[in-house]
Amino acid sequence: MSIELRKSDSGTYRQTIRINQHTVFADVGKELGGDDSAPDPHDLYDAALAACKAITVMMYAKRKQLPLDYIDVIIERDNSREAQGVYVLNVQLKLQGALSSEQKQQLGAIAEKCPIHKLMTAVSTEIHASIS
């Protein structure tokens, strides 16, 4: 799997991101000199966590035949201390369906096990960049 990114024809900083057969975009807000035409990289990072939690919970509920109709994931970011190495994501899961309190707790525990959550909190990531 590879991700290719290239400056878009439109916008000051807008990027076109190609992931397999999918295309998404990134930009930065006007306060940073961008056009605010797409999510910024922080938004994409946070959204990866939200999507992973939702998909992980939905897959588990389906496999265990739990009555989960759908899930909303709301992420609130506090990056006020990012420069000091602290990036806080407050995650709220809104589970919809005829779930018992026990089932909701079980799904909450499963959400903590999503792979992106683990990547963000328990894995050492190495980045090897090259210039050509």
Backbone torsions as a table, in degrees:
resi	resn	phi	psi	omega
1	MET	NA	134.8	174.7
2	SER	-135.5	153.7	176.0
3	ILE	-117.7	128.9	178.0
4	GLU	-115.7	136.4	-177.4
5	LEU	-130.1	137.0	-179.9
6	ARG	-145.1	145.9	176.2
7	LYS	-58.0	130.9	177.1
8	SER	-72.5	157.4	177.9
9	ASP	-67.7	-27.2	-179.3
10	SER	-108.9	148.1	175.5
11	GLY	91.9	154.5	-177.9
12	THR	-70.7	-47.7	-177.6
13	TYR	-122.2	-0.9	-175.0
14	ARG	-54.4	133.7	-179.4
15	GLN	-117.6	142.7	172.5
16	THR	-100.9	125.5	-177.8
17	ILE	-113.6	124.2	177.9
18	ARG	-110.4	121.4	177.7
19	ILE	-125.1	107.3	-173.1
20	ASN	52.8	-123.0	-178.3
21	GLN	-93.7	10.0	-176.6
22	HIS	-104.8	149.3	175.5
23	THR	-126.0	128.5	173.7
24	VAL	-131.2	170.9	-176.6
25	PHE	-129.0	157.5	173.9
26	ALA	-138.2	150.2	177.8
27	ASP	-154.0	-179.1	171.1
28	VAL	-124.7	161.6	-177.1
29	GLY	-70.0	166.9	-178.8
30	LYS	-62.2	-30.2	180.0
31	GLU	-66.0	-18.8	177.1
32	LEU	-105.1	8.0	178.3
33	GLY	93.6	1.3	178.4
34	GLY	-87.8	-170.5	-178.6
35	ASP	-107.6	-1.9	-178.5
36	ASP	53.8	40.9	-176.5
37	SER	-93.7	-4.2	-178.7
38	ALA	-161.4	168.9	177.3
39	PRO	-60.0	148.4	175.3
40	ASP	-85.9	166.2	-176.9
41	PRO	-54.7	-35.8	176.5
42	HIS	-62.2	-41.4	178.6
43	ASP	-61.1	-42.2	180.0
44	LEU	-65.6	-39.8	176.7
45	TYR	-60.1	-50.4	-179.4
46	ASP	-64.7	-39.7	179.9
47	ALA	-65.4	-32.3	177.0
48	ALA	-60.7	-40.5	177.8
49	LEU	-65.6	-46.0	-179.7
50	ALA	-60.9	-45.9	-179.4
51	ALA	-64.1	-42.2	-179.4
52	CYS	-62.9	-44.4	179.4
53	LYS	-62.0	-45.6	-179.1
54	ALA	-62.4	-47.1	-178.3
55	ILE	-66.4	-42.4	179.2
56	THR	-60.2	-46.1	-179.6
57	VAL	-65.7	-43.7	-179.6
58	MET	-63.8	-41.6	179.3
59	MET	-64.0	-43.6	179.7
60	TYR	-63.9	-46.2	-179.5
61	ALA	-61.0	-40.7	178.9
62	LYS	-64.9	-45.2	-179.2
63	ARG	-63.4	-37.1	-178.8
64	LYS	-92.0	3.2	179.6
65	GLN	55.1	44.8	176.3
66	LEU	-87.2	147.2	-174.9
67	PRO	-79.8	58.0	176.4
68	LEU	-92.3	117.6	178.4
69	ASP	-80.2	-48.4	175.9
70	TYR	-164.6	170.3	180.0
71	ILE	-134.4	135.3	170.4
72	ASP	-107.2	135.0	176.7
73	VAL	-118.2	125.7	178.9
74	ILE	-116.9	125.7	179.4
75	ILE	-111.9	128.1	172.2
76	GLU	-113.4	123.0	-176.9
77	ARG	-97.6	135.3	169.2
78	ASP	-122.2	97.8	-179.9
79	ASN	-106.0	21.8	-177.4
80	SER	-64.5	-20.7	179.6
81	ARG	-116.5	21.4	-179.1
82	GLU	-58.8	-38.6	179.5
83	ALA	-63.3	-22.7	177.0
84	GLN	-93.8	4.7	177.5
85	GLY	90.6	16.5	179.7
86	VAL	-120.8	120.1	-179.6
87	TYR	-127.1	113.8	-172.6
88	VAL	-107.8	126.9	173.2
89	LEU	-117.7	116.4	175.3
90	ASN	-94.5	121.0	-174.2
91	VAL	-112.0	127.6	175.4
92	GLN	-117.3	125.6	176.7
93	LEU	-102.5	126.3	176.1
94	LYS	-112.0	102.9	-177.7
95	LEU	-91.6	129.7	179.2
96	GLN	-115.1	128.8	179.8
97	GLY	147.6	172.2	-178.8
98	ALA	-82.5	63.3	-176.5
99	LEU	-97.2	141.5	174.0
100	SER	-77.0	166.5	176.5
101	SER	-59.6	-39.0	179.2
102	GLU	-63.7	-43.5	179.1
103	GLN	-65.1	-38.0	177.7
104	LYS	-63.9	-42.6	177.6
105	GLN	-62.1	-41.9	179.3
106	GLN	-61.4	-44.2	179.8
107	LEU	-68.4	-33.8	175.3
108	GLY	-63.0	-40.7	177.9
109	ALA	-66.0	-38.0	178.2
110	ILE	-65.6	-38.8	179.1
111	ALA	-59.2	-33.7	178.9
112	GLU	-67.7	-16.4	-176.6
113	LYS	-98.2	6.7	-178.8
114	CYS	-63.5	145.3	-175.2
115	PRO	-58.8	-35.2	-179.6
116	ILE	-70.2	-37.8	175.3
117	HIS	-57.6	-45.4	178.6
118	LYS	-63.0	-42.7	179.0
119	LEU	-61.1	-37.3	-177.4
120	MET	-77.0	-22.2	-170.8
121	THR	-122.3	-25.8	-169.4
122	ALA	-126.1	2.3	-175.0
123	VAL	-119.2	141.0	172.7
124	SER	-88.8	120.5	-178.9
125	THR	-98.8	130.3	175.0
126	GLU	-107.3	133.3	178.8
127	ILE	-119.9	122.2	179.8
128	HIS	-114.7	105.9	-177.1
129	ALA	-102.0	145.7	175.5
130	SER	-134.9	156.4	178.8
131	ILE	-121.2	132.4	178.6
132	SER	-128.4	NA	NA
